[in-house]
Amino acid sequence: MDETYADFVLNATAAMEQRSRGTPMERKLHFVSNVVLYKDDFAEPKLSAWKKLIRGTRFLGSRMINDHHEADGQLVNLIRTDQGPGNVEENAAVLSNFSKLLLQEGSSMKLIVGELDGFSNPGACDHCQLRALQTAAFLNLYQSRADLVKAVCYVNAFERLQQEQQGSSWYQGQVLVLPNMTIREPPYYVIKMVSEATQRNVVRSALSSANGTAPGPLLQLFATASDDGRSVAVRILNQGCADRTVRLRLRGVVGALRSVNGTVLRSRVPTATGCGDGEKFAMMNEANTPARPEAVVPEPARAAVAADGSVVVALPHWSFVTLALQAV
């Protein structure tokens, strides 16, 4: 981001807004700029350019939208490691800082994510298990910030078996389309699982261990609830190398929990508590192929309502679990 690009967006927006006057689209057009937000954008000189863009489009309110891409999305570690934040946590900080900037400037600008997972993953194919977990983690993040992020669009869904065309920078991989078969890949199943495990209202959620300390760096929790408070959808991501058991305690649910139904997309690579580079590489690259078109597919999750009303969930290593909880 620089002031030259800010001027370009402002001039183009003003011209389009001027042409819309006196037409049925007056005061209805939404304007999108495609400036990627990076963590260093909140320091000079980039900060001044952002302020110029925000102030110049403030009169448009929420009709001004920035097309956000997950900046620096090529890190293998999604959430956090002992060495520091992963790419999802870094993006969470970027969104938080941008919200603060918009508040300071009195702007109602919103974000859309036009190219979810637009990055290639180092050491992993672009339609494999690592990208599936990456998709889940970013969807959890973006939907938790529904106050700021208004829409998310996945990068192109289809892919030839031979991967990309020469010179293409698009990394696809939900579905492999072949002359004799169509193969649904792990990221496809994540999108399907998320679509079936989303309610209208984001629920405040937190992870802790039995003694109240943080449970580790590679878990992510996201939950939503229905308007009547009787249906809750939960998503849990585990990028760790160990199987775990999670106990969910819900507050504010209307009625008593009656049932829990879950789905898990998990790694098939056996691993010890601490996996080595070979095991991690194998888990990153699990995919469905013509020889094994259903090697990585969802299956029923192991979850049950306990006597105290909590929900006990088995969380396999390198997995994504979705739960539908119903109260009466």
C-alpha positions in Angstrom: 0.0 0.0 0.0 1.3 3.5 -0.9 -0.3 6.9 -1.5 -0.1 6.5 -5.3 -2.4 3.5 -5.1 -4.6 5.2 -2.5 -5.1 8.1 -5.0 -5.9 5.6 -7.8 -8.6 3.9 -5.7 -10.1 7.3 -4.6 -10.2 8.7 -8.2 -11.7 5.5 -9.6 -14.3 5.3 -6.8 -15.2 9.0 -7.2 -15.6 8.6 -11.0 -17.9 5.5 -10.6 -20.0 7.2 -7.9 -20.4 10.3 -10.2 -21.6 8.1 -13.1 -24.1 6.4 -10.9 -25.9 9.6 -10.0 -29.4 9.9 -11.5 -29.5 6.2 -12.3 -31.2 3.3 -10.4 -27.8 2.4 -8.9 -27.3 5.8 -7.2 -26.2 5.2 -3.5 -26.4 1.4 -4.1 -23.0 0.6 -5.7 -20.4 -1.1 -3.6 -16.8 -0.4 -4.3 -14.0 -2.9 -3.8 -10.3 -2.2 -3.6 -7.8 -5.1 -3.7 -5.1 -3.9 -1.3 -3.6 -6.8 0.7 -3.3 -6.0 4.4 0.1 -6.8 5.9 1.2 -6.6 9.5 3.7 -3.8 8.6 0.9 -1.6 7.1 0.2 -0.1 10.5 3.5 1.7 10.5 4.7 4.7 8.4 4.7 5.3 5.5 2.0 2.7 4.7 -0.2 3.8 7.6 -0.6 7.3 6.1 -1.7 5.8 2.8 -4.3 3.7 4.5 -5.6 6.7 6.4 -5.9 8.6 3.2 -7.9 5.8 1.5 -10.1 5.3 4.6 -10.8 9.0 5.0 -11.5 9.6 1.3 -14.1 6.8 1.2 -15.7 7.3 4.6 -18.8 8.9 3.1 -19.6 5.5 1.5 -19.9 3.7 4.8 -20.1 0.0 4.5 -20.4 0.3 0.7 -16.6 0.6 0.7 -15.0 -2.8 0.8 -11.4 -4.0 0.7 -10.6 -7.4 -0.8 -8.4 -9.0 1.8 -6.1 -11.9 1.1 -4.5 -13.9 3.8 -1.1 -12.2 3.8 2.0 -14.4 4.3 -0.2 -17.5 3.9 2.6 -19.9 3.1 3.6 -21.0 6.6 3.2 -24.6 7.4 2.2 -23.9 11.0 -1.4 -22.6 11.0 -2.1 -21.5 14.5 1.0 -21.1 16.7 4.2 -22.8 17.5 6.9 -22.4 20.2 8.8 -20.2 17.7 5.9 -17.7 17.4 2.6 -17.2 15.6 1.4 -19.1 12.6 -0.2 -17.5 9.6 -3.7 -17.7 10.9 -2.8 -16.0 14.2 -0.8 -13.3 12.3 -3.9 -12.6 10.2 -6.1 -12.4 13.3 -3.7 -9.6 14.6 -3.9 -7.9 11.2 -7.8 -7.9 11.3 -7.7 -6.6 14.9 -5.4 -3.8 14.1 -7.4 -2.8 11.0 -10.6 -2.7 13.1 -8.9 -0.3 15.5 -7.8 1.9 12.6 -11.3 2.0 11.2 -12.7 2.9 14.6 -10.1 5.7 15.0 -11.0 7.1 11.6 -14.8 6.8 12.0 -15.1 4.4 9.0 -17.5 1.6 8.4 -15.4 0.0 5.6 -15.8 -3.8 5.4 -13.6 -6.6 4.1 -14.3 -9.5 1.8 -11.9 -12.4 1.2 -11.9 -12.9 -2.5 -9.3 -15.6 -2.8 -9.3 -17.8 0.3 -6.2 -20.1 0.3 -4.6 -18.4 -2.7 -1.2 -19.5 -1.7 0.8 -22.6 -2.4 2.0 -24.6 0.6 5.7 -25.4 0.9 6.3 -29.1 0.9 2.7 -30.0 0.3 0.5 -30.5 -2.8 -2.2 -27.9 -3.2 -5.2 -30.2 -2.7 -3.9 -32.2 0.3 -4.6 -32.4 4.1 -2.5 -29.4 5.0 -4.6 -27.2 2.8 -7.8 -28.7 4.2 -6.8 -27.7 7.7 -5.6 -24.3 6.4 -9.1 -23.8 4.9 -10.8 -24.8 8.1 -8.6 -22.5 10.2 -9.1 -19.4 8.0 -12.9 -20.0 7.8 -13.0 -20.2 11.6 -11.1 -17.0 11.9 -13.0 -15.0 9.2 -16.4 -16.1 10.5 -15.4 -15.2 14.0 -14.9 -11.6 12.6 -18.2 -11.4 10.9 -18.5 -7.8 12.1 -15.7 -6.9 9.7 -15.5 -9.7 7.1 -18.7 -9.8 5.0 -18.0 -12.6 2.5 -15.5 -15.3 1.8 -14.8 -16.9 -1.6 -12.6 -19.9 -2.1 -10.0 -19.8 -4.9 -11.0 -21.8 -8.0 -12.5 -25.1 -7.1 -11.4 -27.3 -10.0 -8.0 -28.7 -10.9 -6.6 -30.9 -13.5 -4.6 -34.0 -12.4 -1.5 -32.5 -13.9 -1.8 -29.5 -11.5 -1.5 -26.1 -12.9 -0.9 -24.8 -16.4 2.6 -23.4 -17.1 2.9 -19.9 -15.7 -0.3 -20.0 -13.7 -0.2 -18.6 -10.2 -3.5 -20.1 -9.1 -3.5 -22.9 -6.6 -6.8 -24.8 -6.7 -7.7 -28.1 -5.4 -11.2 -28.8 -4.1 -12.1 -31.2 -7.0 -9.9 -33.1 -9.5 -11.8 -33.5 -12.8 -10.5 -36.4 -14.9 -11.9 -37.8 -18.2 -13.2 -40.9 -16.4 -13.8 -39.7 -12.8 -14.2 -36.8 -10.5 -12.3 -36.8 -7.2 -13.3 -34.8 -4.2 -10.3 -33.6 -2.2 -9.8 -32.9 1.5 -10.4 -29.1 1.1 -13.7 -29.9 -0.6 -14.9 -31.9 2.4 -13.9 -29.1 4.8 -16.1 -26.6 2.9 -18.9 -29.1 3.0 -18.5 -29.7 6.7 -18.4 -26.0 7.5 -21.5 -25.3 5.5 -23.3 -28.0 7.5 -21.9 -26.7 10.9 -22.8 -23.0 10.9 -25.5 -21.2 12.8 -26.4 -17.5 12.6 -24.8 -16.2 15.8 -21.1 -16.4 16.7 -20.6 -17.7 20.3 -17.7 -16.6 22.5 -15.5 -19.6 23.1 -12.2 -20.4 24.7 -9.8 -23.3 25.2 -8.2 -24.3 28.5 -6.7 -27.3 30.1 -8.0 -29.1 33.2 -5.8 -26.9 35.5 -6.9 -23.7 33.7 -3.8 -23.2 31.7 -3.6 -22.9 27.9 -4.1 -26.3 26.3 -1.3 -26.0 23.7 -0.6 -24.0 20.6 -2.1 -26.2 17.8 -5.8 -26.2 18.7 -8.5 -23.9 17.5 -12.2 -23.7 18.6 -15.1 -21.9 16.9 -18.8 -22.0 17.7 -22.1 -20.6 16.5 -25.7 -20.8 17.9 -29.2 -20.5 16.5 -31.4 -17.6 17.3 -33.4 -19.6 19.8 -30.3 -20.9 21.6 -31.3 -24.5 21.2 -28.9 -25.5 18.4 -25.1 -25.0 18.6 -22.5 -25.8 15.9 -18.9 -26.3 17.1 -15.7 -26.7 15.0 -12.4 -27.9 16.4 -9.1 -28.0 14.6 -6.2 -30.0 15.8 -2.9 -29.6 14.0 -1.0 -31.4 16.7 0.6 -34.8 16.3 -1.2 -36.4 19.3 -4.7 -37.6 19.7 -6.6 -35.6 22.3 -9.9 -35.6 24.2 -11.8 -32.3 24.6 -14.6 -31.6 27.0 -17.0 -28.8 25.9 -18.9 -26.9 28.6 -21.7 -24.7 27.3 -23.3 -21.8 29.0 -26.5 -20.1 27.9 -28.0 -23.0 26.0 -31.8 -23.0 26.2 -32.8 -26.3 27.6 -30.8 -29.5 28.2 -28.6 -31.0 25.6 -30.4 -33.9 23.9 -28.0 -35.0 21.2 -24.7 -34.5 19.5 -23.8 -35.5 16.0 -20.3 -35.0 14.7 -18.1 -35.4 11.6 -14.3 -35.7 11.5 -11.8 -35.3 8.6 -8.6 -36.9 10.0 -5.2 -38.0 9.1 -4.6 -41.7 8.3 -0.9 -41.5 9.1 -0.1 -43.2 12.4 2.0 -41.0 14.7 3.4 -40.9 18.1 2.9 -38.0 20.5 5.8 -36.1 18.9 6.0 -36.8 15.2 9.1 -36.5 13.1 9.6 -34.7 9.8 8.7 -37.8 7.9 5.4 -38.3 9.6 4.6 -34.6 9.3 5.4 -34.6 5.6 3.2 -37.6 5.1 0.3 -35.9 6.9 0.6 -32.7 5.0 0.5 -34.5 1.7 -2.4 -36.9 2.3 -4.8 -36.7 -0.7 -7.3 -38.6 -2.8 -5.9 -40.0 -6.0 -7.3 -42.1 -8.9 -5.9 -45.2 -7.3 -7.4 -44.2 -3.9 -10.2 -41.7 -4.5 -11.5 -42.0 -0.9 -8.3 -42.2 1.1 -9.2 -39.1 3.1 -12.9 -38.6 3.6 -15.1 -37.5 6.5 -16.4 -40.1 9.0 -18.6 -39.9 12.1 -16.8 -38.2 15.0 -16.7 -39.8 18.5 -18.6 -37.4 20.7 -21.2 -37.9 23.5 -23.1 -35.9 26.1 -21.8 -36.7 29.6 -23.9 -37.0 32.8 -23.0 -33.4 33.8 -24.2 -32.0 30.5 -20.7 -31.4 29.0 -19.8 -32.9 25.7 -16.8 -35.2 25.4 -15.1 -35.2 22.0 -12.3 -37.4 20.7 -10.0 -35.2 18.7 -7.5 -37.2 16.4 -4.2 -35.8 15.4 -4.2 -33.6 12.3 -8.0 -33.4 12.2 -11.0 -31.1 11.8 -14.1 -31.9 13.7 -17.6 -30.4 13.4 -20.4 -31.0 15.9 -24.1 -30.3 15.8 -25.5 -30.0 19.4 -29.3 -30.0 20.0 -31.1 -29.0 23.2 -34.7 -29.6 24.2 
